[in-house]
Amino acid sequence: TALATLDPSWGRERGLLRGANVVMPNLTPPDYRQLYEIYPGKACVNETAEACGSCLPSRIRMIGRVPGTGPGGRKRTQKPKPDLGAVLA
């Protein structure tokens, strides 16, 4: 929401186009959103989670990206741990 506050029209999209890989939707229930308004003019304060849930994926597609549906992050492969005894000997 910080990027959307700085640029309501294209803030999130510009962030993604410049290297961001995550956009956080505001899922806080509307009755509580003003309690989390940590900077003036925060974007989406009056928007419902449902509205954000339908708007955000279409905005991501508009810039040629595919919205993820999983938990995020990346899968790490286990690297063998070095034998510290051999290294310190």
N, C-alpha and C positions, 0 to 999 in steps of 0.2 A: 504493500500500500504506500510505502514511502515514494517509490518511483511514480506511482499513479497520482500521488499528491503533488509532486513537483511538476508533472506534465500529465494532466487528466486525459488528454487525447491519446497519447502514445507512450507514456512512461514505462509501462510494463513491457511493451513490445520493444522499445529501444533498449531496455535492460537485457532482454533475451538476445537481441541482435548484436549486442556489444560484449557478450561473454557470459551472462548469467545463465544458469541452467535450471533454476527453480523459480516459480512464481507462487507465492503463498496466497491462497484465497482467504478472505475474511469470513470465517465460519462462526464467529462469536454471535450469540443470539442478539437481535436488535436492541432489546431492553438493556443490555449490558455494554453495548459498544461505546457509549459515551464515557464509561468508566475507564476504557482503555485508549482514549484519545490522547496519545502521548505527544502529539505536536498539533498546532493549529491547522485547521483545514484538512484534516486527514480524509483521504478518499474513502468512499463506500460506507460511510457511517450510517447512512439511511437505506442501504441496500440489504435485501435479505440474502441469506445463504443460498437459497434456491436461485435467485437472480444471478448471483455471482457464479454459481455452479453451471449455469447455462451460458453466461456471457464469456467467461474466461476461456473455455476451450475454443470457442469460435474466434476469439481474438488471437489465440496462439496459432490456429490453422491459417488465419489471414496472412501471417508472415511466413508461411511455408513450413511451419514446425508441426510435429505430431504430439498432442498432449499425452503424457504418460498416465497409466492407470494403476500402476503398482505402488508399492510403498516407497519407491525412490532409492537413492543410494546406489552403490555399485557392488557387484559381487567380487569379493577378493579371493584370490587363490592362495592357499597356504604355501608359503615358501619354507623350505627346510630351515630350521634354526641352526645357526652355526654352533659348532662344538667349542664352547668357550674354553674348555680345558686345553684343547690343542692350540687355540689362539694365544692364550696366556702363557703357555709353556716356553 
